[in-house]
């Protein structure tokens, strides 16, 4: 069975490479706590590779008849169209902030990597995976340095905390002590909490702030993490709103 057309060790190696490369991308997304993680990316990558292998070898018995002409590129086109449904499922909008664009684009890229493995373009698949990590890991650091040279950097954060404990004052003080200027503050109650339900008799309040300054958010979140009653802290610096705590 292994020796059958299209089912040799080379094709199994292509599937294995698609699994490894897509799994690496999924692992990076998993570490950053995105909506699509290791399992989703691994499935997208290996499924795309299998689609390509089927388009290349799955119809050899029909072609032997000599009266059928197939266009394998049609399978690749259908994968590109179909993967849009998965990518669209991870994009959502909260108020005026669109989230999930990077995750959707990375799912789309993973499908292309899987297709490259299935098509036998292994060097291109490996190079594209390496490019992904350059884009996701190195470019943000370069942008941060460029922003630091240009001047003050703006940050949008969202903090959910227990109402009635005077925590807003502590939050504002922490922002000032971290070296950040508060440009805008918006406060509203929230009935849901991504981490836990509020204690009996208490409600949760969400405050959204726009901060500016040369300081990094890591120092601010370290200070906020020591304040009892803060349930979650989120930043919109990344287009998907990385959950920091």
Beta strands, then each sheet from edge to edge (+ up, - down):
strand 1: 92-94
strand 2: 97-99
strand 3: 153-162
strand 4: 181-190
strand 5: 204-213
strand 6: 230-235
sheet 1: 1+ 2-
sheet 2: 4+ 5- 3+ 6-
end
